[in-house]
């Protein structure tokens, strides 16, 4: 539940609501930007090869910074400078704030903090394996959660390194997969002892619906609005389920305060994300700081699932 591009439904559903889509924005539709791009394309990129100055660092080619994308990047900053000269607000470009590249990485802060979240999961699963016997209930379910979460943060890292249509779609779909798995984990936690058949049925249904949704989004029509609505619905259902269960078992399993605290702190992270300010030093925006805030909460969530698995193992009775 912790970890996300993602580690809790509140985190992920808000991520899907706010994360940048490739819609036209004030910066990229401004006359200054379009004229700059046209001049750059016609007078530089049509040369074979382009003048050496356009590609400031050949190693950027590893991240597919070709002449066209270099034109986009350089014209973006010329447009930003023009807006600032006339005391206009900092514009967005294709739904994103302007970011300064670092080593060819398009959004260095978000990329680094996504990687930090992935590292938090790696560290936490190692600790989980040390503290929880493999015979404990939910042991392998949480290993599955780790795998799905690691995949989500992997694509978050790739997406923030270079924003292409493919990396964007993989980021969205992977985040949705994590939200869906978290909902399955809730039902598995509630039903694992009582109704194994129902648990397997829920696993099948959630997996089928996720793959059906992914197929439609990737191969039929990537409807961003539909994707958000589906993810929000699953995320809200997930959050309400974990909150309700925690309240129900509070007296018998007081360690559930860790799950509740994780949820509440994630709401604060959501509030930070909603500020949506232009990047500080052209690197740190609200989205990247949100990722920075969520990484430590991964440790708290895994601490909860360690306690919960050991509780179920020691109690030797049906789960609540």
C-alpha positions in Angstrom: 0.0 0.0 0.0 3.0 2.3 0.4 5.3 3.0 -2.4 4.0 5.4 -5.5 4.5 6.4 -8.1 2.8 4.7 -5.3 2.4 3.0 -2.6 -1.1 3.8 -1.5 -4.4 4.3 -3.3 -4.6 7.9 -2.2 -1.2 8.5 -3.5 -1.7 6.8 -6.8 -5.2 8.1 -7.6 -4.0 11.6 -7.1 -0.9 11.0 -9.1 -3.2 9.8 -12.0 -5.4 12.9 -11.5 -2.6 15.4 -11.6 0.3 13.9 -13.6 1.0 15.8 -16.7 -0.7 14.9 -19.9 0.4 16.0 -23.4 -2.3 18.6 -23.8 -1.5 22.0 -25.3 -0.5 24.7 -22.8 0.1 28.4 -22.7 3.8 28.0 -23.4 3.8 25.6 -26.4 0.9 27.3 -28.1 2.4 30.8 -27.8 3.5 32.5 -31.1 7.0 33.0 -29.8 7.4 29.3 -29.2 5.8 28.1 -32.4 7.9 30.6 -34.4 11.1 29.5 -32.6 10.3 25.8 -33.4 9.6 26.5 -37.0 12.9 28.4 -37.4 14.9 25.7 -35.6 13.4 22.9 -37.6 13.7 24.6 -41.0 17.1 26.2 -40.5 18.9 23.6 -38.4 17.3 20.2 -38.3 16.9 20.0 -42.1 20.7 20.1 -42.4 22.3 16.7 -42.8 24.0 16.5 -40.4 22.7 19.3 -38.2 25.2 21.9 -37.0 27.1 20.6 -34.1 25.9 23.3 -31.7 22.4 22.0 -31.6 23.3 18.9 -29.7 25.1 20.4 -26.7 26.3 17.0 -25.5 26.6 13.9 -27.7 25.9 11.7 -24.7 22.4 13.0 -24.7 21.8 10.8 -27.7 21.6 7.9 -25.2 18.4 9.5 -23.9 17.1 10.2 -27.5 17.8 14.0 -27.4 17.8 14.4 -31.1 17.7 17.6 -33.1 13.9 17.9 -32.9 13.8 17.5 -29.1 16.7 19.9 -28.7 14.8 22.5 -30.6 11.8 21.9 -28.3 14.0 22.3 -25.2 15.9 25.4 -26.4 12.7 27.1 -27.6 11.1 26.3 -24.3 13.7 28.3 -22.4 13.6 31.2 -25.0 9.9 31.4 -24.4 10.2 31.3 -20.6 12.8 34.1 -20.8 10.4 36.2 -23.0 7.5 35.6 -20.6 9.7 36.7 -17.6 10.8 39.8 -19.5 7.2 40.9 -19.7 6.4 39.9 -16.1 4.0 37.1 -17.2 3.5 34.0 -15.2 5.8 31.0 -15.9 4.1 29.0 -18.6 3.7 25.3 -18.9 4.6 23.3 -22.1 2.5 20.3 -23.1 1.0 20.2 -19.7 4.3 20.3 -17.9 6.4 22.9 -16.1 9.8 23.8 -17.7 12.6 21.8 -16.1 16.4 22.1 -16.3 18.0 18.9 -17.6 20.7 17.3 -15.5 22.8 14.9 -17.4 20.1 14.6 -20.1 17.5 13.7 -17.5 14.3 15.6 -18.3 12.9 15.9 -14.7 15.9 15.1 -12.4 14.2 15.6 -9.1 11.1 13.4 -9.8 13.4 10.8 -11.4 15.7 10.7 -8.4 12.8 10.5 -5.9 11.1 7.8 -7.9 14.3 5.8 -7.7 14.4 6.5 -4.0 10.9 5.1 -3.6 12.0 2.0 -5.5 15.0 1.7 -3.2 12.7 2.0 -0.1 10.7 -1.0 -1.4 13.9 -3.0 -2.0 15.1 -2.3 1.5 11.7 -3.0 3.1 11.2 -6.3 1.4 14.6 -7.5 2.6 13.6 -6.5 6.2 10.2 -8.2 5.7 11.9 -11.5 4.7 14.1 -11.3 7.8 11.3 -10.6 10.2 8.4 -12.7 8.8 8.6 -16.5 8.4 7.7 -17.8 5.0 4.8 -19.8 6.5 3.0 -16.6 7.7 -0.3 -15.7 6.0 0.0 -13.1 3.3 3.7 -13.7 3.0 3.6 -14.3 -0.7 0.8 -11.8 -1.3 3.0 -9.0 0.0 5.9 -10.3 -2.2 3.5 -9.8 -5.1 2.7 -6.3 -3.9 6.4 -5.6 -3.8 6.9 -6.8 -7.4 4.0 -4.6 -8.7 5.2 -1.6 -6.7 8.7 -2.0 -7.9 7.5 -2.1 -11.5 5.4 1.1 -10.9 8.4 3.0 -9.6 10.6 1.6 -12.3 8.3 3.2 -15.0 8.0 6.3 -12.9 11.8 6.6 -13.0 11.9 6.0 -16.8 9.0 8.4 -17.5 10.6 11.3 -15.5 14.0 10.5 -17.2 12.4 11.0 -20.7 8.8 11.7 -21.4 7.7 9.8 -24.5 4.2 8.6 -25.3 5.3 5.0 -24.5 7.0 5.8 -21.2 4.0 8.0 -20.2 1.5 5.2 -21.0 3.6 2.6 -19.1 3.8 4.9 -16.1 0.0 5.4 -16.0 -0.8 1.7 -16.5 1.8 0.5 -14.0 0.4 3.0 -11.4 -3.1 1.7 -12.1 -1.9 -1.8 -11.7 -0.6 -1.0 -8.2 -3.8 0.5 -7.1 -5.7 -2.6 -8.3 -3.3 -4.9 -6.6 -3.7 -3.0 -3.3 -7.4 -3.6 -3.5 -6.8 -7.3 -4.1 -4.4 -7.3 -1.1 -7.2 -5.9 1.1 -9.6 -8.6 0.2 -6.9 -11.3 0.6 -6.2 -10.0 4.1 -9.9 -10.1 5.1 -10.7 -13.4 3.4 -7.5 -15.5 3.4 -8.5 -17.9 6.2 -12.3 -17.9 5.7 -12.9 -18.2 2.0 -9.9 -19.3 0.0 -12.1 -19.8 -3.1 -13.4 -16.2 -2.8 -9.8 -14.9 -2.5 -8.8 -16.7 -5.7 -11.9 -15.5 -7.4 -11.2 -11.9 -6.5 -7.6 -12.3 -7.7 -8.9 -13.5 -11.0 -11.5 -10.8 -11.4 -9.2 -7.9 -10.5 -6.5 -9.2 -12.8 -8.9 -9.7 -15.6 -10.4 -6.2 -15.2 -7.0 -4.7 -15.1 -5.7 -6.4 -18.2 -9.0 -5.6 -20.0 -8.6 -1.9 -19.1 -4.9 -1.9 -20.1 -5.7 -3.6 -23.4 -8.3 -0.9 -24.2 -6.1 1.9 -23.1 -3.0 0.7 -25.0 -4.4 -0.9 -28.1 -7.8 0.6 -28.7 -7.9 4.2 -27.4 -6.0 5.9 -24.6 -8.8 7.8 -23.0 -7.0 9.7 -20.2 -10.3 10.9 -18.6 -11.6 7.3 -18.4 -8.3 6.1 -17.0 -8.5 8.7 -14.2 -12.1 7.9 -13.4 -11.4 4.2 -13.2 -8.3 4.7 -11.1 -10.0 7.2 -8.7 -12.9 4.8 -8.1 -10.5 1.9 -7.3 -8.3 4.1 -5.2 -11.2 5.6 -3.1 -12.6 2.1 -2.6 -9.2 0.9 -1.5 -8.6 3.7 1.0 -12.1 3.4 2.6 -11.6 -0.3 2.9 -8.3 -0.1 4.7 -9.6 2.7 7.0 -12.7 0.8 7.9 -10.8 -2.4 8.6 -8.3 -0.6 10.8 -11.1 1.0 12.8 -12.8 -2.5 13.2 -9.7 -4.3 14.5 -8.2 -1.3 16.4 -8.6 -2.8 19.9 -7.4 -6.3 19.0 -4.6 -5.2 16.7 -3.3 -1.8 17.9 -0.4 -1.8 15.4 -2.9 -0.7 12.8 -2.1 2.8 13.8 0.8 2.5 11.3 -1.6 2.0 8.5 -3.8 4.9 9.6 -0.9 7.2 10.0 0.4 6.3 6.5 -3.0 7.2 5.1 -3.1 10.5 7.0 0.4 11.5 6.0 -0.4 10.7 2.4 -3.3 13.2 2.5 -0.7 15.8 3.5 1.3 14.8 0.5 -1.8 15.2 -1.7 -2.2 18.7 -0.3 1.4 19.5 -1.4 0.8 18.2 -4.8 -2.3 20.4 -5.3 -0.2 23.5 -4.8 1.3 22.8 -8.3 3.9 25.6 -8.3 6.6 26.3 -10.9 9.9 24.4 -10.2 12.2 25.8 -7.6 15.6 26.3 -9.3 13.9 24.8 -12.3 14.3 21.3 -10.6 12.0 20.9 -7.6 8.3 21.1 -8.3 5.3 20.0 -6.1 5.2 16.6 -7.8 8.9 15.8 -7.1 8.5 16.9 -3.5 5.5 14.7 -3.2 7.6 11.7 -4.3 10.3 12.8 -1.8 7.7 12.8 1.0 6.2 9.4 0.1 9.4 7.5 0.1 9.8 7.3 3.9 6.2 6.2 4.3 7.1 3.0 2.5 9.1 2.0 5.6 6.1 2.7 7.8 3.7 0.6 5.7 6.1 -2.4 5.6 6.4 -2.1 9.3 2.6 -2.5 9.5 2.5 -5.5 7.3 5.4 -7.2 9.2 3.3 -6.8 12.4 0.2 -7.9 10.7 1.7 -11.1 9.2 3.3 -12.0 12.5 0.0 -11.3 14.3 -1.9 -13.7 12.0 0.8 -16.3 12.4 0.8 -16.2 16.2 -2.9 -16.0 16.6 -3.4 -19.2 14.6 -7.1 -18.3 14.0 -9.2 -16.7 11.3 -8.3 -13.2 10.2 -10.5 -10.3 11.1 
